[in-house]
Amino acid sequence: MHGTEPKQSSAGRGLEKSPTGIDGLDELTGGGLPAGRPTLICGAAGCGKTLFAVTFLHNGATRFDEPGVFMTFEERPDDVVKNVSSLDYDLSRLIAEKKLIIDHVRIERTEIQETGEYDLEGLFIRLGYAIDTIGAKRVVLDTIEALFGGLTNQAILRAELRRLFEWLKDRGVTAIITGERGDGQLTRHGLEEYVSDCVILLDNRVHDHIMTRRLRVVKYRGSSHGTNEYPFLIDDQGINVMPVTSAGLAHEASQERVSTGIPDLDRMLGGKGFFRGSSILVSGMAGSGKSSVLAQFADAICRGGERCIYFALEESPAQIVRNMRSIGLDLQKWVDKKLLRFMAHRPTLFGLETHLASMHREIESFKPAAVVVDPISSLLSAGAGGDVHAMILRLIDFLKSKGVTAMFTSLTHGDIEQAMTDVQVSSLMDAWLLLYNKESNGEHNRQLYLLKSRGMAHSNQVREFAMTDQGIRLRDIYVGPEGVMTGSARLAQEAKEREQASVRQQDIERRAREFARRRRQIEAQVEELQAQLAEEQKEIDQLAGEAVGEHKRAEDRASMARSRKVAEEREGGYGAAASSLATAKPTRKRSP
Amino acid sequence: MITAQAETQGYNLRLYVAGQTPKSIAAIANLKKLCEQHLAGRYSIDIVDLMQNPGLAQHDQIVAIPTLIRKLPEPIKRIIGDLSNTERVLVGLDIEEAGA
């Protein structure tokens, strides 16, 4: 077990493990199968037991320097080699290089006559010989239950199987024993009774005409392991199990921001876009522009020199490329530069898990900075309700652990309120853009609303969403005394407002002119009145002047009279009376 | 008719054993006795000890020990066990019980 020694330290619990090299399974089991012990893999026909076993040997021989023996009880060696050649497993070469031995054990009940006591020492010797020939560390027995069909003495058989598994342990080989699923028990002949270290159950279930493969580690003595059912995938690259490696919600949270590719939308998000590694849901009704938002985002990622995968579940890549040209996006350019990869599958082609497993695989191999899924709601049709939630959670966890920014579209039905609750996955998303069409004035206008965006300041305003040949533009919608308006109504309203404004302006000018004129008029009047006033003043002054003159004359007369009286007194008293009468005369004349 | 066939085609038998286990020893003894009784003069026995030659097990599809293989006459017949049940061995080898 030299090859697995480093694994032991990483497992940390002293139980040595033998890596299978199967994506996901080693993570699930904390390093692989128990080294030097037998593992039972059971499942119904066609669920991939043999492929698991062959993969274990193939990876052992090619990657971990552990030669293996494949003892087949059912298929002929040629068939085994042929069956896996489509997976790029070149078993013939491994056999030639003495890294693999395939031994076909053929037992025909009709050819065999049993008389008396026997044991299976022949099998032990064959196996032992094969192990010694190439120094095998791994052994597969596929499917040892065939012995039950070939031999009648069950008591001997069971005793010998027990001995075989003990013997395998003594030899220190890591063994996989496959077994057919039986009624009410894991295997038809109760092999789990003998193999107590590790049992893995494979299953394929058909739900709504879609088959999904699942794997469960039923038992793993002396080691912690994932206990759930995990979907797995068999494709041209072998087996891929998809464990929830990041179920602990321990992924890093990046502070870095990623532009959405729509400057106006970035502005709504504090001018910088979404967080790197966040998951963004774009939901909306049919034709509300979801795909365009997605394409714009993918374009921005590629423009920044990063890679992006476009999972198209409804449209073909060629169609997407063509359609996006209409909003001024040339996606083909990025495809040619190998920055953008399209993955187009019909949702119903395979089960939800298989979809997600294939997404995993693509993401692992392409290592994109961002992925877009259009639309994720069509996956709902590929799985049953609760599954979808769990699987999307799994995908999002996976993406977050990889720091991949993801944008999903979701098709919703009905009105806005309904759209808000329609999507089961919304709570998993970090940000949610809601697109909808609003009908008014005989036209539908697109509107965009940033329903949530965790951890950042964002605009709470509804924007009008316009697709131009320069890409997507967002406009402030008209909110005024007349209500919310978009589209031509907004344009009309804006025109109306402009008109009203100019009318008001004219009015103001007119009033100003009026006022100026009035002012001039009043000023003229004021001037006139003042002139009048001055005139009267002048008159009064004149009159006052006259009065003074009279007084003077009176005085003069009085003095004259006095002087005359003096003269009269000197001459007689009559002259004095006449003079006093003359003095009173002017006063009486002035009073009326 | 049987004797004619047996005479023209001698019995070529091979017994696979693994070491000197009680079962192996019993099988060898039982086989020799049976052949002497029923196939005197027209058989050959070849005993293979897989402990000595483990590589031979694969060729003849040996799983159980002891295994007796009738190589000739065709078709190949195989009998497993210590051959203690003579009747069944004779059936397995297609030999008419001469003594009966």
Interface residues (C-beta under 8 A of the other chain):
Chain A: D103 V105 R106 I107 E111 I112 Q113 E114 T115 G116 E117 Y118 D119 L120 E121 G122 L123 I125 R126 G128 Y129 A130 L147 G150 L151
Chain B: Y16 A18 T21 K23 A26 A27 N30 L50 M51 P54 G55 A57 Q58 Q61 I62 V63 A64 I65 P66 T67 I76 K77 R78 I79 I80 G81 D82 L83 S84 N85 R88 V89 V91 G92
